[in-house]
Amino acid sequence: LYGGPAIVVDYSTATTFDVVSEKGEFLTGITAPGVQICADALTRRAAQLPKIEIKRPETLITKNTVDSIQAGLVLGHIGETIYIIQQIKEKLDMPNIKVIATGGLAKVIDENEEIFDVYDPVLALQGLRLLYEKNRNRR
């Protein structure tokens, strides 16, 4: 849909980084715990911590529990995202590879549109539609 080579970062239950070549060949994939999974684990396993809205805090320097959790959770995932993308570009020697993000929390991770080249919140649905159209006359 967007051409390759590309890194597709999907913010779903897990955060996945899938890399495809210019020909559309799968090159590698990386799977990390999703943002919501991490938030749920934190509140479930630490009895005194509240559930929080997943959003970027105004600053890294926090003064209360909610902002502190948001900073660790969201800014930690931003750091993870930047590092993994940087390493993929370096290890595969693809400094100009396109980075495509999907999933509901991608906008939280890159609200300033500095990390991703393309944001498509329904990329998986578009892929399913393309597969359907490609195969519907094969019966």
N, CA, C and O atoms as CSV, one atom per row, in Angstrom:
chain,resi,resn,atom,element,x,y,z
A,1,LEU,N,N,0.825,-1.209,0.000
A,1,LEU,CA,C,0.000,0.000,0.000
A,1,LEU,C,C,0.865,1.266,0.000
A,1,LEU,O,O,0.553,2.236,-0.691
A,2,TYR,N,N,1.951,1.249,0.780
A,2,TYR,CA,C,2.819,2.428,0.876
A,2,TYR,C,C,4.192,2.195,0.249
A,2,TYR,O,O,5.044,3.083,0.273
A,3,GLY,N,N,4.407,1.026,-0.301
A,3,GLY,CA,C,5.695,0.710,-0.903
A,3,GLY,C,C,6.722,0.307,0.135
A,3,GLY,O,O,6.525,0.487,1.336
A,4,GLY,N,N,7.809,-0.237,-0.351
A,4,GLY,CA,C,8.863,-0.690,0.556
A,4,GLY,C,C,10.194,-0.144,0.088
A,4,GLY,O,O,10.280,0.439,-0.993
A,5,PRO,N,N,11.203,-0.318,0.864
A,5,PRO,CA,C,11.199,-1.023,2.134
A,5,PRO,C,C,10.478,-0.206,3.209
A,5,PRO,O,O,10.380,1.019,3.136
A,6,ALA,N,N,9.981,-0.933,4.204
A,6,ALA,CA,C,9.214,-0.259,5.252
A,6,ALA,C,C,9.296,-1.016,6.572
A,6,ALA,O,O,9.445,-2.237,6.618
A,7,ILE,N,N,9.192,-0.238,7.632
A,7,ILE,CA,C,8.991,-0.773,8.976
A,7,ILE,C,C,7.546,-0.439,9.324
A,7,ILE,O,O,7.143,0.723,9.277
A,8,VAL,N,N,6.772,-1.454,9.673
A,8,VAL,CA,C,5.399,-1.225,10.110
A,8,VAL,C,C,5.355,-1.457,11.616
A,8,VAL,O,O,5.626,-2.558,12.095
A,9,VAL,N,N,5.011,-0.409,12.349
A,9,VAL,CA,C,4.923,-0.493,13.802
A,9,VAL,C,C,3.442,-0.511,14.168
A,9,VAL,O,O,2.707,0.429,13.868
A,10,ASP,N,N,3.015,-1.590,14.819
A,10,ASP,CA,C,1.605,-1.771,15.166
A,10,ASP,C,C,1.439,-1.721,16.673
A,10,ASP,O,O,1.962,-2.567,17.399
A,11,TYR,N,N,0.708,-0.721,17.132
A,11,TYR,CA,C,0.432,-0.546,18.562
A,11,TYR,C,C,-0.899,-1.196,18.889
A,11,TYR,O,O,-1.939,-0.537,18.918
A,12,SER,N,N,-0.853,-2.489,19.133
A,12,SER,CA,C,-2.047,-3.255,19.509
A,12,SER,C,C,-1.784,-3.876,20.871
A,12,SER,O,O,-1.129,-3.264,21.715
A,13,THR,N,N,-2.286,-5.080,21.094
A,13,THR,CA,C,-2.032,-5.762,22.360
A,13,THR,C,C,-0.532,-5.855,22.595
A,13,THR,O,O,-0.047,-5.594,23.696
A,14,ALA,N,N,0.185,-6.226,21.563
A,14,ALA,CA,C,1.646,-6.170,21.570
A,14,ALA,C,C,2.045,-5.033,20.638
A,14,ALA,O,O,1.282,-4.641,19.755
A,15,THR,N,N,3.243,-4.513,20.844
A,15,THR,CA,C,3.793,-3.554,19.892
A,15,THR,C,C,4.724,-4.352,18.996
A,15,THR,O,O,5.699,-4.939,19.464
A,16,THR,N,N,4.417,-4.369,17.701
A,16,THR,CA,C,5.230,-5.145,16.773
A,16,THR,C,C,5.895,-4.223,15.760
A,16,THR,O,O,5.337,-3.212,15.334
A,17,PHE,N,N,7.099,-4.612,15.399
A,17,PHE,CA,C,7.885,-3.911,14.390
A,17,PHE,C,C,8.161,-4.939,13.294
A,17,PHE,O,O,8.979,-5.839,13.486
A,18,ASP,N,N,7.497,-4.820,12.163
A,18,ASP,CA,C,7.696,-5.747,11.049
A,18,ASP,C,C,8.382,-5.006,9.915
A,18,ASP,O,O,8.007,-3.885,9.572
A,19,VAL,N,N,9.395,-5.648,9.334
A,19,VAL,CA,C,10.190,-5.012,8.291
A,19,VAL,C,C,10.002,-5.780,6.993
A,19,VAL,O,O,10.151,-7.001,6.951
A,20,VAL,N,N,9.671,-5.044,5.929
A,20,VAL,CA,C,9.533,-5.643,4.599
A,20,VAL,C,C,10.484,-4.946,3.633
A,20,VAL,O,O,10.786,-3.759,3.756
A,21,SER,N,N,10.943,-5.740,2.666
A,21,SER,CA,C,11.880,-5.219,1.665
A,21,SER,C,C,11.143,-4.413,0.611
A,21,SER,O,O,9.921,-4.271,0.653
A,22,GLU,N,N,11.903,-3.894,-0.327
A,22,GLU,CA,C,11.330,-3.152,-1.457
A,22,GLU,C,C,10.396,-4.042,-2.275
A,22,GLU,O,O,9.441,-3.557,-2.882
A,23,LYS,N,N,10.678,-5.357,-2.287
A,23,LYS,CA,C,9.850,-6.327,-3.026
A,23,LYS,C,C,8.680,-6.848,-2.207
A,23,LYS,O,O,7.906,-7.675,-2.689
A,24,GLY,N,N,8.543,-6.371,-0.966
A,24,GLY,CA,C,7.462,-6.823,-0.107
A,24,GLY,C,C,7.778,-8.089,0.665
A,24,GLY,O,O,6.878,-8.695,1.247
A,25,GLU,N,N,9.043,-8.504,0.683
A,25,GLU,CA,C,9.456,-9.699,1.411
A,25,GLU,C,C,9.621,-9.365,2.893
A,25,GLU,O,O,10.160,-8.318,3.250
A,26,PHE,N,N,9.148,-10.269,3.747
A,26,PHE,CA,C,9.322,-10.103,5.183
A,26,PHE,C,C,10.791,-10.302,5.525
A,26,PHE,O,O,11.375,-11.329,5.177
A,27,LEU,N,N,11.398,-9.325,6.207
A,27,LEU,CA,C,12.805,-9.412,6.582
A,27,LEU,C,C,13.007,-9.783,8.043
A,27,LEU,O,O,13.864,-10.606,8.366
A,28,THR,N,N,12.230,-9.186,8.915
A,28,THR,CA,C,12.356,-9.475,10.347
A,28,THR,C,C,11.162,-8.900,11.096
A,28,THR,O,O,10.425,-8.064,10.574
A,29,GLY,N,N,10.988,-9.358,12.313
A,29,GLY,CA,C,9.923,-8.850,13.162
A,29,GLY,C,C,10.378,-8.813,14.609
A,29,GLY,O,O,11.140,-9.670,15.056
A,30,ILE,N,N,9.910,-7.827,15.324
A,30,ILE,CA,C,10.237,-7.663,16.741
A,30,ILE,C,C,8.920,-7.458,17.474
A,30,ILE,O,O,8.072,-6.680,17.036
A,31,THR,N,N,8.751,-8.161,18.595
A,31,THR,CA,C,7.524,-8.061,19.373
A,31,THR,C,C,7.856,-7.626,20.791
A,31,THR,O,O,8.711,-8.217,21.451
A,32,ALA,N,N,7.170,-6.583,21.253
A,32,ALA,CA,C,7.343,-6.063,22.607
A,32,ALA,C,C,5.972,-5.976,23.272
A,32,ALA,O,O,4.952,-5.955,22.583
A,33,PRO,N,N,5.937,-5.924,24.598
A,33,PRO,CA,C,4.643,-5.750,25.268
A,33,PRO,C,C,3.985,-4.449,24.824
A,33,PRO,O,O,4.658,-3.430,24.665
A,34,GLY,N,N,2.691,-4.485,24.627
A,34,GLY,CA,C,1.964,-3.291,24.225
A,34,GLY,C,C,1.839,-2.284,25.354
A,34,GLY,O,O,2.023,-2.617,26.525
A,35,VAL,N,N,1.529,-1.067,24.992
A,35,VAL,CA,C,1.402,0.014,25.970
A,35,VAL,C,C,0.301,-0.306,26.983
A,35,VAL,O,O,0.505,-0.160,28.188
A,36,GLN,N,N,-0.858,-0.737,26.500
A,36,GLN,CA,C,-1.974,-1.027,27.407
A,36,GLN,C,C,-1.663,-2.214,28.308
A,36,GLN,O,O,-2.016,-2.207,29.487
A,37,ILE,N,N,-1.001,-3.237,27.760
A,37,ILE,CA,C,-0.602,-4.401,28.562
A,37,ILE,C,C,0.302,-3.957,29.708
A,37,ILE,O,O,0.138,-4.406,30.843
A,38,CYS,N,N,1.242,-3.085,29.416
A,38,CYS,CA,C,2.158,-2.592,30.448
A,38,CYS,C,C,1.401,-1.798,31.512
A,38,CYS,O,O,1.659,-1.953,32.706
A,39,ALA,N,N,0.481,-0.958,31.085
A,39,ALA,CA,C,-0.308,-0.170,32.039
A,39,ALA,C,C,-1.151,-1.093,32.915
A,39,ALA,O,O,-1.225,-0.908,34.130
A,40,ASP,N,N,-1.781,-2.081,32.299
A,40,ASP,CA,C,-2.612,-3.018,33.065
A,40,ASP,C,C,-1.776,-3.814,34.063
A,40,ASP,O,O,-2.189,-4.004,35.207
A,41,ALA,N,N,-0.617,-4.276,33.641
A,41,ALA,CA,C,0.259,-5.052,34.526
A,41,ALA,C,C,0.707,-4.210,35.715
A,41,ALA,O,O,0.777,-4.701,36.842
A,42,LEU,N,N,1.004,-2.966,35.464
A,42,LEU,CA,C,1.471,-2.081,36.529
A,42,LEU,C,C,0.385,-1.879,37.591
A,42,LEU,O,O,0.661,-1.967,38.787
A,43,THR,N,N,-0.826,-1.613,37.160
A,43,THR,CA,C,-1.894,-1.377,38.139
A,43,THR,C,C,-2.362,-2.673,38.797
A,43,THR,O,O,-2.812,-2.657,39.943
A,44,ARG,N,N,-2.262,-3.785,38.087
A,44,ARG,CA,C,-2.689,-5.069,38.650
A,44,ARG,C,C,-1.668,-5.603,39.649
A,44,ARG,O,O,-2.037,-6.197,40.662
A,45,ARG,N,N,-0.388,-5.393,39.365
A,45,ARG,CA,C,0.660,-5.987,40.200
A,45,ARG,C,C,1.138,-5.058,41.325
A,45,ARG,O,O,1.752,-5.515,42.289
A,46,ALA,N,N,0.859,-3.769,41.201
A,46,ALA,CA,C,1.241,-2.807,42.244
A,46,ALA,C,C,-0.045,-2.249,42.849
A,46,ALA,O,O,-0.652,-1.328,42.304
A,47,ALA,N,N,-0.444,-2.810,43.960
A,47,ALA,CA,C,-1.771,-2.557,44.528
A,47,ALA,C,C,-2.085,-1.086,44.786
A,47,ALA,O,O,-3.250,-0.693,44.739
A,48,GLN,N,N,-1.091,-0.283,45.053
A,48,GLN,CA,C,-1.342,1.112,45.398
A,48,GLN,C,C,-1.333,2.070,44.204
A,48,GLN,O,O,-1.584,3.265,44.365
A,49,LEU,N,N,-1.048,1.554,43.018
A,49,LEU,CA,C,-0.997,2.439,41.850
A,49,LEU,C,C,-2.354,2.502,41.159
A,49,LEU,O,O,-2.998,1.472,40.961
A,50,PRO,N,N,-2.790,3.705,40.791
A,50,PRO,CA,C,-4.102,3.858,40.158
A,50,PRO,C,C,-4.066,3.537,38.666
A,50,PRO,O,O,-3.008,3.565,38.037
A,51,LYS,N,N,-5.246,3.229,38.109
A,51,LYS,CA,C,-5.360,3.159,36.648
A,51,LYS,C,C,-5.232,4.585,36.135
A,51,LYS,O,O,-5.698,5.536,36.763
A,52,ILE,N,N,-4.588,4.710,34.979
A,52,ILE,CA,C,-4.358,6.048,34.435
A,52,ILE,C,C,-4.784,6.097,32.976
A,52,ILE,O,O,-4.885,5.070,32.304
A,53,GLU,N,N,-5.030,7.309,32.504
A,53,GLU,CA,C,-5.265,7.520,31.082
A,53,GLU,C,C,-3.908,7.453,30.384
A,53,GLU,O,O,-2.931,8.041,30.848
A,54,ILE,N,N,-3.859,6.736,29.274
A,54,ILE,CA,C,-2.596,6.642,28.550
A,54,ILE,C,C,-2.467,7.882,27.678
A,54,ILE,O,O,-3.102,8.005,26.631
A,55,LYS,N,N,-1.628,8.791,28.144
A,55,LYS,CA,C,-1.349,10.019,27.409
A,55,LYS,C,C,0.031,10.507,27.782
A,55,LYS,O,O,0.570,10.168,28.835
A,56,ARG,N,N,0.589,11.306,26.901
A,56,ARG,CA,C,1.922,11.853,27.125
A,56,ARG,C,C,1.837,12.944,28.192
A,56,ARG,O,O,1.008,13.849,28.091
A,57,PRO,N,N,2.687,12.862,29.208
A,57,PRO,CA,C,2.664,13.924,30.226
A,57,PRO,C,C,3.243,15.217,29.648
A,57,PRO,O,O,3.961,15.201,28.648
A,58,GLU,N,N,2.922,16.311,30.286
A,58,GLU,CA,C,3.422,17.610,29.806
A,58,GLU,C,C,4.933,17.705,29.903
A,58,GLU,O,O,5.568,18.401,29.110
A,59,THR,N,N,5.514,17.007,30.874
A,59,THR,CA,C,6.958,17.071,31.081
A,59,THR,C,C,7.460,15.755,31.652
A,59,THR,O,O,6.705,14.993,32.257
A,60,LEU,N,N,8.727,15.505,31.453
A,60,LEU,CA,C,9.377,14.332,32.032
A,60,LEU,C,C,9.540,14.502,33.546
A,60,LEU,O,O,9.535,13.519,34.287
A,61,ILE,N,N,9.681,15.726,33.995
A,61,ILE,CA,C,9.861,16.015,35.417
A,61,ILE,C,C,8.477,16.071,36.048
A,61,ILE,O,O,7.744,17.045,35.876
A,62,THR,N,N,8.130,15.028,36.772
A,62,THR,CA,C,6.770,14.891,37.304
A,62,THR,C,C,6.742,15.149,38.802
A,62,THR,O,O,7.762,15.080,39.487
A,63,LYS,N,N,5.547,15.448,39.287
A,63,LYS,CA,C,5.392,15.766,40.707
A,63,LYS,C,C,4.272,14.972,41.371
A,63,LYS,O,O,3.991,15.161,42.555
A,64,ASN,N,N,3.627,14.078,40.603
A,64,ASN,CA,C,2.564,13.270,41.214
A,64,ASN,C,C,2.573,11.879,40.585
A,64,ASN,O,O,3.233,11.644,39.573
A,65,THR,N,N,1.840,10.981,41.191
A,65,THR,CA,C,1.854,9.573,40.788
A,65,THR,C,C,1.339,9.370,39.368
A,65,THR,O,O,1.946,8.632,38.592
A,66,VAL,N,N,0.239,10.010,39.022
A,66,VAL,CA,C,-0.347,9.813,37.687
A,66,VAL,C,C,0.619,10.282,36.605
A,66,VAL,O,O,0.874,9.557,35.643
A,67,ASP,N,N,1.156,11.487,36.757
A,67,ASP,CA,C,2.119,11.986,35.768
A,67,ASP,C,C,3.361,11.106,35.712
A,67,ASP,O,O,3.929,10.893,34.641
A,68,SER,N,N,3.779,10.601,36.855
A,68,SER,CA,C,4.951,9.734,36.920
A,68,SER,C,C,4.731,8.441,36.137
A,68,SER,O,O,5.610,8.001,35.396
A,69,ILE,N,N,3.562,7.838,36.303
A,69,ILE,CA,C,3.238,6.609,35.565
A,69,ILE,C,C,3.143,6.912,34.078
A,69,ILE,O,O,3.673,6.164,33.257
A,70,GLN,N,N,2.470,8.006,33.723
A,70,GLN,CA,C,2.357,8.371,32.309
A,70,GLN,C,C,3.727,8.613,31.697
A,70,GLN,O,O,3.974,8.208,30.561
A,71,ALA,N,N,4.617,9.263,32.428
A,71,ALA,CA,C,5.965,9.520,31.910
A,71,ALA,C,C,6.703,8.211,31.680
A,71,ALA,O,O,7.278,8.006,30.612
A,72,GLY,N,N,6.693,7.339,32.651
A,72,GLY,CA,C,7.387,6.066,32.499
A,72,GLY,C,C,6.809,5.222,31.395
A,72,GLY,O,O,7.542,4.626,30.605
A,73,LEU,N,N,5.500,5.170,31.338
A,73,LEU,CA,C,4.820,4.332,30.349
A,73,LEU,C,C,4.958,4.890,28.932
A,73,LEU,O,O,5.468,4.205,28.046
A,74,VAL,N,N,4.519,6.096,28.720
A,74,VAL,CA,C,4.490,6.669,27.365
A,74,VAL,C,C,5.893,7.053,26.890
A,74,VAL,O,O,6.288,6.696,25.780
A,75,LEU,N,N,6.634,7.765,27.708
A,75,LEU,CA,C,7.971,8.176,27.282
A,75,LEU,C,C,8.896,6.963,27.153
A,75,LEU,O,O,9.789,6.949,26.305
A,76,GLY,N,N,8.684,5.956,27.987
A,76,GLY,CA,C,9.440,4.717,27.850
A,76,GLY,C,C,9.170,4.029,26.522
A,76,GLY,O,O,10.095,3.528,25.883
A,77,HIS,N,N,7.912,4.002,26.102
A,77,HIS,CA,C,7.578,3.397,24.809
A,77,HIS,C,C,8.066,4.251,23.638
A,77,HIS,O,O,8.421,3.716,22.587
A,78,ILE,N,N,8.086,5.555,23.811
A,78,ILE,CA,C,8.655,6.415,22.773
A,78,ILE,C,C,10.136,6.091,22.611
A,78,ILE,O,O,10.624,5.934,21.491
A,79,GLY,N,N,10.840,5.993,23.715
A,79,GLY,CA,C,12.260,5.642,23.666
A,79,GLY,C,C,12.478,4.283,23.029
A,79,GLY,O,O,13.386,4.116,22.215
A,80,GLU,N,N,11.654,3.312,23.395
A,80,GLU,CA,C,11.733,1.974,22.798
A,80,GLU,C,C,11.543,2.049,21.291
A,80,GLU,O,O,12.301,1.445,20.531
A,81,THR,N,N,10.541,2.782,20.867
A,81,THR,CA,C,10.222,2.913,19.445
A,81,THR,C,C,11.383,3.535,18.674
A,81,THR,O,O,11.803,3.013,17.641
A,82,ILE,N,N,11.894,4.645,19.180
A,82,ILE,CA,C,12.992,5.344,18.500
A,82,ILE,C,C,14.219,4.438,18.428
A,82,ILE,O,O,14.868,4.362,17.385
A,83,TYR,N,N,14.542,3.757,19.513
A,83,TYR,CA,C,15.723,2.899,19.551
A,83,TYR,C,C,15.595,1.736,18.579
A,83,TYR,O,O,16.527,1.457,17.825
A,84,ILE,N,N,14.463,1.061,18.585
A,84,ILE,CA,C,14.297,-0.102,17.703
A,84,ILE,C,C,14.337,0.327,16.237
A,84,ILE,O,O,14.980,-0.335,15.422
A,85,ILE,N,N,13.661,1.421,15.890
A,85,ILE,CA,C,13.698,1.916,14.507
A,85,ILE,C,C,15.135,2.258,14.111
A,85,ILE,O,O,15.589,1.899,13.024
A,86,GLN,N,N,15.834,2.942,14.986
A,86,GLN,CA,C,17.226,3.324,14.720
A,86,GLN,C,C,18.096,2.084,14.501
A,86,GLN,O,O,18.918,2.061,13.584
A,87,GLN,N,N,17.926,1.069,15.322
A,87,GLN,CA,C,18.716,-0.152,15.202
A,87,GLN,C,C,18.391,-0.924,13.923
A,87,GLN,O,O,19.291,-1.466,13.282
A,88,ILE,N,N,17.122,-0.975,13.553
A,88,ILE,CA,C,16.729,-1.644,12.305
A,88,ILE,C,C,17.390,-0.948,11.117
A,88,ILE,O,O,17.971,-1.599,10.248
A,89,LYS,N,N,17.296,0.374,11.089
A,89,LYS,CA,C,17.908,1.138,9.997
A,89,LYS,C,C,19.404,0.863,9.902
A,89,LYS,O,O,19.955,0.685,8.815
A,90,GLU,N,N,20.047,0.832,11.067
A,90,GLU,CA,C,21.496,0.627,11.109
A,90,GLU,C,C,21.875,-0.806,10.741
A,90,GLU,O,O,22.737,-1.012,9.886
A,91,LYS,N,N,21.250,-1.795,11.366
A,91,LYS,CA,C,21.630,-3.197,11.165
A,91,LYS,C,C,21.304,-3.688,9.757
A,91,LYS,O,O,22.010,-4.545,9.227
A,92,LEU,N,N,20.247,-3.160,9.145
A,92,LEU,CA,C,19.880,-3.564,7.790
A,92,LEU,C,C,20.450,-2.613,6.735
A,92,LEU,O,O,20.214,-2.783,5.539
A,93,ASP,N,N,21.191,-1.625,7.190
A,93,ASP,CA,C,21.783,-0.629,6.297
A,93,ASP,C,C,20.720,-0.012,5.379
A,93,ASP,O,O,20.880,0.046,4.160
A,94,MET,N,N,19.648,0.437,5.998
A,94,MET,CA,C,18.536,1.075,5.290
A,94,MET,C,C,18.199,2.394,5.982
A,94,MET,O,O,17.154,2.500,6.624
A,95,PRO,N,N,19.051,3.384,5.866
A,95,PRO,CA,C,18.837,4.636,6.602
A,95,PRO,C,C,17.582,5.401,6.188
A,95,PRO,O,O,17.073,6.212,6.961
A,96,ASN,N,N,17.080,5.154,4.989
A,96,ASN,CA,C,15.912,5.895,4.500
A,96,ASN,C,C,14.642,5.054,4.454
A,96,ASN,O,O,13.684,5.419,3.774
A,97,ILE,N,N,14.624,3.941,5.165
A,97,ILE,CA,C,13.444,3.077,5.164
A,97,ILE,C,C,12.239,3.851,5.709
A,97,ILE,O,O,12.351,4.623,6.662
A,98,LYS,N,N,11.095,3.624,5.082
A,98,LYS,CA,C,9.848,4.280,5.477
A,98,LYS,C,C,9.340,3.649,6.768
A,98,LYS,O,O,9.427,2.432,6.935
A,99,VAL,N,N,8.813,4.458,7.680
A,99,VAL,CA,C,8.268,3.962,8.939
A,99,VAL,C,C,6.772,4.268,8.971
A,99,VAL,O,O,6.354,5.425,8.924
A,100,ILE,N,N,5.985,3.205,9.052
A,100,ILE,CA,C,4.526,3.303,9.013
A,100,ILE,C,C,3.987,2.833,10.354
A,100,ILE,O,O,4.376,1.772,10.844
A,101,ALA,N,N,3.101,3.610,10.946
A,101,ALA,CA,C,2.524,3.246,12.237
A,101,ALA,C,C,1.038,2.988,12.099
A,101,ALA,O,O,0.346,3.630,11.310
A,102,THR,N,N,0.561,2.030,12.886
A,102,THR,CA,C,-0.861,1.727,12.920
A,102,THR,C,C,-1.237,1.362,14.348
A,102,THR,O,O,-0.372,1.158,15.199
A,103,GLY,N,N,-2.523,1.284,14.596
A,103,GLY,CA,C,-3.013,0.984,15.935
A,103,GLY,C,C,-3.379,2.262,16.663
A,103,GLY,O,O,-2.819,3.327,16.403
A,104,GLY,N,N,-4.317,2.141,17.567
A,104,GLY,CA,C,-4.875,3.301,18.240
A,104,GLY,C,C,-3.904,4.138,19.043
A,104,GLY,O,O,-4.085,5.351,19.152
A,105,LEU,N,N,-2.876,3.523,19.610
A,105,LEU,CA,C,-1.967,4.277,20.467
A,105,LEU,C,C,-0.778,4.887,19.722
A,105,LEU,O,O,0.064,5.542,20.337
A,106,ALA,N,N,-0.704,4.684,18.437
A,106,ALA,CA,C,0.407,5.270,17.663
A,106,ALA,C,C,0.399,6.790,17.765
A,106,ALA,O,O,1.462,7.408,17.824
A,107,LYS,N,N,-0.764,7.393,17.785
A,107,LYS,CA,C,-0.860,8.858,17.879
A,107,LYS,C,C,-0.346,9.361,19.226
A,107,LYS,O,O,0.203,10.460,19.308
A,108,VAL,N,N,-0.520,8.569,20.279
A,108,VAL,CA,C,-0.006,8.953,21.595
A,108,VAL,C,C,1.522,8.922,21.575
A,108,VAL,O,O,2.175,9.790,22.155
A,109,ILE,N,N,2.081,7.926,20.912
A,109,ILE,CA,C,3.527,7.773,20.844
A,109,ILE,C,C,4.162,8.874,19.997
A,109,ILE,O,O,5.253,9.348,20.313
A,110,ASP,N,N,3.489,9.281,18.927
A,110,ASP,CA,C,4.077,10.279,18.014
A,110,ASP,C,C,3.091,11.414,17.740
A,110,ASP,O,O,2.757,11.692,16.588
A,111,GLU,N,N,2.636,12.056,18.790
A,111,GLU,CA,C,1.646,13.124,18.616
A,111,GLU,C,C,2.197,14.320,17.857
A,111,GLU,O,O,1.429,15.082,17.269
A,112,ASN,N,N,3.505,14.499,17.860
A,112,ASN,CA,C,4.122,15.619,17.140
A,112,ASN,C,C,4.567,15.239,15.728
A,112,ASN,O,O,5.182,16.044,15.029
A,113,GLU,N,N,4.255,14.011,15.312
A,113,GLU,CA,C,4.576,13.498,13.972
A,113,GLU,C,C,6.057,13.653,13.637
A,113,GLU,O,O,6.418,14.175,12.583
A,114,GLU,N,N,6.904,13.192,14.550
A,114,GLU,CA,C,8.348,13.266,14.363
A,114,GLU,C,C,8.986,11.906,14.131
A,114,GLU,O,O,10.118,11.832,13.652
A,115,ILE,N,N,8.283,10.830,14.461
A,115,ILE,CA,C,8.869,9.488,14.403
A,115,ILE,C,C,8.436,8.743,13.144
A,115,ILE,O,O,9.265,8.121,12.480
A,116,PHE,N,N,7.168,8.796,12.814
A,116,PHE,CA,C,6.606,8.006,11.724
A,116,PHE,C,C,6.445,8.834,10.454
A,116,PHE,O,O,6.132,10.024,10.502
A,117,ASP,N,N,6.666,8.177,9.316
A,117,ASP,CA,C,6.438,8.830,8.030
A,117,ASP,C,C,4.972,8.790,7.647
A,117,ASP,O,O,4.457,9.711,7.014
A,118,VAL,N,N,4.300,7.703,8.041
A,118,VAL,CA,C,2.883,7.513,7.713
A,118,VAL,C,C,2.180,6.994,8.956
A,118,VAL,O,O,2.698,6.124,9.656
A,119,TYR,N,N,0.989,7.537,9.229
A,119,TYR,CA,C,0.135,7.002,10.290
A,119,TYR,C,C,-1.162,6.555,9.642
A,119,TYR,O,O,-1.885,7.364,9.060
A,120,ASP,N,N,-1.458,5.264,9.744
A,120,ASP,CA,C,-2.674,4.687,9.172
A,120,ASP,C,C,-3.333,3.839,10.254
A,120,ASP,O,O,-2.935,2.692,10.458
A,121,PRO,N,N,-4.340,4.383,10.959
A,121,PRO,CA,C,-4.925,3.668,12.083
A,121,PRO,C,C,-5.660,2.375,11.703
A,121,PRO,O,O,-5.932,1.545,12.569
A,122,VAL,N,N,-5.977,2.202,10.437
A,122,VAL,CA,C,-6.710,1.000,10.017
A,122,VAL,C,C,-5.946,0.210,8.955
A,122,VAL,O,O,-6.557,-0.369,8.057
A,123,LEU,N,N,-4.649,0.182,9.048
A,123,LEU,CA,C,-3.815,-0.491,8.056
A,123,LEU,C,C,-4.175,-1.979,7.923
A,123,LEU,O,O,-4.256,-2.488,6.805
A,124,ALA,N,N,-4.389,-2.668,9.019
A,124,ALA,CA,C,-4.721,-4.099,8.958
A,124,ALA,C,C,-6.036,-4.317,8.211
A,124,ALA,O,O,-6.151,-5.254,7.420
A,125,LEU,N,N,-7.016,-3.469,8.453
A,125,LEU,CA,C,-8.299,-3.591,7.743
A,125,LEU,C,C,-8.125,-3.327,6.256
A,125,LEU,O,O,-8.755,-3.988,5.430
A,126,GLN,N,N,-7.283,-2.373,5.910
A,126,GLN,CA,C,-7.020,-2.107,4.495
A,126,GLN,C,C,-6.342,-3.308,3.839
A,126,GLN,O,O,-6.646,-3.655,2.698
A,127,GLY,N,N,-5.425,-3.938,4.568
A,127,GLY,CA,C,-4.767,-5.135,4.052
A,127,GLY,C,C,-5.750,-6.267,3.824
A,127,GLY,O,O,-5.677,-6.963,2.812
A,128,LEU,N,N,-6.669,-6.454,4.761
A,128,LEU,CA,C,-7.689,-7.495,4.591
A,128,LEU,C,C,-8.578,-7.204,3.383
A,128,LEU,O,O,-8.945,-8.112,2.638
A,129,ARG,N,N,-8.919,-5.927,3.198
A,129,ARG,CA,C,-9.733,-5.554,2.032
A,129,ARG,C,C,-8.987,-5.858,0.739
A,129,ARG,O,O,-9.572,-6.394,-0.202
A,130,LEU,N,N,-7.704,-5.522,0.684
A,130,LEU,CA,C,-6.910,-5.789,-0.512
A,130,LEU,C,C,-6.818,-7.291,-0.797
A,130,LEU,O,O,-6.917,-7.714,-1.949
A,131,LEU,N,N,-6.630,-8.087,0.245
A,131,LEU,CA,C,-6.585,-9.548,0.069
A,131,LEU,C,C,-7.921,-10.080,-0.434
A,131,LEU,O,O,-7.963,-10.943,-1.311
A,132,TYR,N,N,-9.004,-9.565,0.119
A,132,TYR,CA,C,-10.329,-9.986,-0.323
A,132,TYR,C,C,-10.532,-9.665,-1.804
A,132,TYR,O,O,-10.963,-10.519,-2.578
A,133,GLU,N,N,-10.219,-8.433,-2.187
A,133,GLU,CA,C,-10.397,-8.027,-3.581
A,133,GLU,C,C,-9.524,-8.848,-4.522
A,133,GLU,O,O,-9.942,-9.180,-5.632
A,134,LYS,N,N,-8.335,-9.168,-4.087
A,134,LYS,CA,C,-7.414,-9.944,-4.907
A,134,LYS,C,C,-7.895,-11.382,-5.101
A,134,LYS,O,O,-7.646,-11.985,-6.145
A,135,ASN,N,N,-8.574,-11.923,-4.113
A,135,ASN,CA,C,-8.941,-13.341,-4.140
A,135,ASN,C,C,-10.426,-13.625,-4.361
A,135,ASN,O,O,-10.796,-14.795,-4.456
A,136,ARG,N,N,-11.280,-12.634,-4.446
A,136,ARG,CA,C,-12.725,-12.894,-4.510
A,136,ARG,C,C,-13.158,-13.583,-5.791
A,136,ARG,O,O,-14.192,-14.251,-5.792
A,137,ASN,N,N,-12.422,-13.455,-6.869
A,137,ASN,CA,C,-12.813,-14.102,-8.141
A,137,ASN,C,C,-12.103,-15.417,-8.386
A,137,ASN,O,O,-12.156,-15.943,-9.498
A,138,ARG,N,N,-11.448,-15.955,-7.391
A,138,ARG,CA,C,-10.679,-17.199,-7.561
A,138,ARG,C,C,-11.506,-18.449,-7.339
A,138,ARG,O,O,-10.973,-19.550,-7.485
A,139,ARG,N,N,-12.742,-18.341,-7.005
A,139,ARG,CA,C,-13.571,-19.525,-6.733
A,139,ARG,C,C,-13.945,-20.194,-7.989
A,139,ARG,O,O,-14.642,-21.208,-7.964
